[in-house]
Amino acid sequence: MTTGGEALDAFLAALLVDDAAELYDRAPCGYLSTTPDGTIVKVNQTFLTLVGYEREELVGRLRFAQLLSVGGRIYHETHYAPMLRMQGAAHEIALDLIRRDGTRLPVLVNSVLQSDPDGRPVVVRTAVFDATQRREYERELLRAKERAEASEARSTALARTLQQTLIPPTPPAIPGLDLAARYRPAGDGGEVGGDFYDIFQVGVGDWVVVIGDVCGKGVDAAVVTALVRYTLRAVAVEHARPAQALTLVNQVLRRHGTARFCTVAFVRLRHAGLGWEALVSSAGHPLPMLRDAAGAVREVGRPGTLLGVIDDPPQYDVPVPLNPGDALLLYTDGVPEARNGTEFYGDQRTAAVLARERGTASDLAAALLADTLAFQDGTARDDIALVVVRVPEGAATDS
Amino acid sequence: MEIAARHNLNLAGRPDGQPMLFAHGFGCDQNMWRFVTPKFTDEYRVVLFDHVGAGGSDLAAYDPQRYSSLHGYAQDVIDICRGLELTEVIFVGHSVSAMIGVLAAAKAPELFAELVLVGPSPRYIDDGDYVGGFAEHDIRELLDSLESNYLGWSTAMAPAIMGRPDQPELGEELTASFCRTDPQIARAFARVTFLSDNRADLGQVSTPTLVLQCANDIIAPVGVGEFVRDTMPNATMVQLDATGHCPNLSAPDETADAIAQFLHRSSPARR
């Protein structure tokens, strides 16, 4: 058959042309041999074409490293040559060759070292591939990676800044009360958590302490946290009853259209005689704990419904007198739900610290945070927020 | 012992021999010395280590602050000597470790008996009359080439990090980590190495010192070796036939012979 005959002719012709010399000289990569110290002993035509040198200019005259950029030479001396000597080969090393006309040629280089039977190096064979386009692409990748890293660093910084706006740096001083608060974000604090607290004045001798937890994390949760926190501030001024304020926050959340819900413990503090009168309301939040002057600890308030889920959820106000020596603890679930293996920190440990620490509000807050963190090996798995309101013994009666 | 894991310490030779502490240079790890140390194990106690960030060292111990200058590395050398209770130490430092040894000897001269500096350079960048061999932009370019080999690094390291089910021999593991390190650390080490200027420290060290100088060493040219010899109060220089920057690999016998000659000459009383 004629077609079969033509194919055979082509096969034989190709075989004939591609003798050893052609295979070497016209190989689709630059190919050179050097002595172990790098002096060029043999190069193929492809390499000469790549670098623009004549054979006589290279062979016996130059070492391979001399064709590299200066940075490449250092890399050659400190990495490439040692690897070649130690491993007998070096693969896919990115270097820049300097052509005869001074221009740069990015290349990928593979080398093998041939040794004699006694292990003495005899000859190094090196294949050189033009990597101009690949290098450009890799540079793009590197730049993209650098941008991604920078962007991550910015977002972490943003998260921290945002968090600081949701948590007052230091609680205000309330005359006649000893206050302390602690906040510890989960993990490395790179993400904005949903826990918040706030302490503000609504009138003479009339203060509000709130603590809350918006479900979820990140910027979306932070937006809802900010909304809840500022709505609470606004409604608290007009509405003396905590349950009423919480109901209004619920309406705002429902209208906002967010799928996020939150829990809030709301305590209104009014100066009364030697002590204070607290009005406690909890919208699905862990109930505050009260330690009295005798050291007995109990939960105060009545559980209401969390905010943002149903219309007009029931909320309850419970009056709680605060006498000198009493301490009221508000906290988020990061405290009792701290875990060690399968075990939770729990309410009992919380109550025990509260009963034990009879010093200042700050001592108590610090002790509880430290104990909770120690329980989970120093790293908070969830955000922890806590506020301690203590009426000092022999509290002043001014406002 | 914490320092052993930190620096991947390897001890060989006579336990009661005078200690020889070998320090590798920028780029690779203690395996750079594997052809040289056999010459000394009969007589000396040979101590090998990796700088933190290189070879089999504990990468987690890399502290950018501590290693932002060669002094951090010099302190490591001192810590190793004290940790192993080494005295009369013969310090053999290649490339940047030559200067690390000079800094260590300046800070704790009582620890060191002799220094052997292989391809030392107190400053790589030209400065007025001083010819270090490089311009500032050359070093910038080196940092670039390190970056260009960044991508190759991550894929090459992946199998080692994930562990190999076929249980490779130790030898393979060693070569897998040889010359490979975290690119961030390599870049930082390159910066510290090639931007350092320790010319003023040379005069502080009167420990007997041997400078081993190669031919055609683009990283530490002959003029730089001579500068080190002439500036240190108690230094001699031996010019090797070996070419390049790594005679410990390319001419281990010549390198070891030159060191042995120096040690026997400088303290003839020793056996």
Boltz contact constraints between the chains, C-beta under 6 A:
constraints:
  - contact:
      token1: [A, 37]
      token2: [B, 243]
      max_distance: 6.0
  - contact:
      token1: [A, 69]
      token2: [B, 141]
      max_distance: 6.0
  - contact:
      token1: [A, 70]
      token2: [B, 138]
      max_distance: 6.0
  - contact:
      token1: [A, 71]
      token2: [B, 141]
      max_distance: 6.0
  - contact:
      token1: [A, 71]
      token2: [B, 142]
      max_distance: 6.0
  - contact:
      token1: [A, 71]
      token2: [B, 145]
      max_distance: 6.0
  - contact:
      token1: [A, 72]
      token2: [B, 145]
      max_distance: 6.0
  - contact:
      token1: [A, 73]
      token2: [B, 218]
      max_distance: 6.0
  - contact:
      token1: [A, 74]
      token2: [B, 142]
      max_distance: 6.0
  - contact:
      token1: [A, 75]
      token2: [B, 145]
      max_distance: 6.0
  - contact:
      token1: [A, 77]
      token2: [B, 219]
      max_distance: 6.0
  - contact:
      token1: [A, 77]
      token2: [B, 245]
      max_distance: 6.0
  - contact:
      token1: [A, 78]
      token2: [B, 26]
      max_distance: 6.0
  - contact:
      token1: [A, 78]
      token2: [B, 27]
      max_distance: 6.0
  - contact:
      token1: [A, 79]
      token2: [B, 27]
      max_distance: 6.0
  - contact:
      token1: [A, 79]
      token2: [B, 179]
      max_distance: 6.0
  - contact:
      token1: [A, 82]
      token2: [B, 28]
      max_distance: 6.0
  - contact:
      token1: [A, 82]
      token2: [B, 179]
      max_distance: 6.0
  - contact:
      token1: [A, 82]
      token2: [B, 246]
      max_distance: 6.0
  - contact:
      token1: [A, 82]
      token2: [B, 249]
      max_distance: 6.0
  - contact:
      token1: [A, 83]
      token2: [B, 179]
      max_distance: 6.0
  - contact:
      token1: [A, 85]
      token2: [B, 249]
      max_distance: 6.0
  - contact:
      token1: [A, 86]
      token2: [B, 178]
      max_distance: 6.0
  - contact:
      token1: [A, 87]
      token2: [B, 175]
      max_distance: 6.0
  - contact:
      token1: [A, 92]
      token2: [B, 152]
      max_distance: 6.0
  - contact:
      token1: [A, 94]
      token2: [B, 148]
      max_distance: 6.0
  - contact:
      token1: [A, 94]
      token2: [B, 149]
      max_distance: 6.0
  - contact:
      token1: [A, 138]
      token2: [B, 151]
      max_distance: 6.0
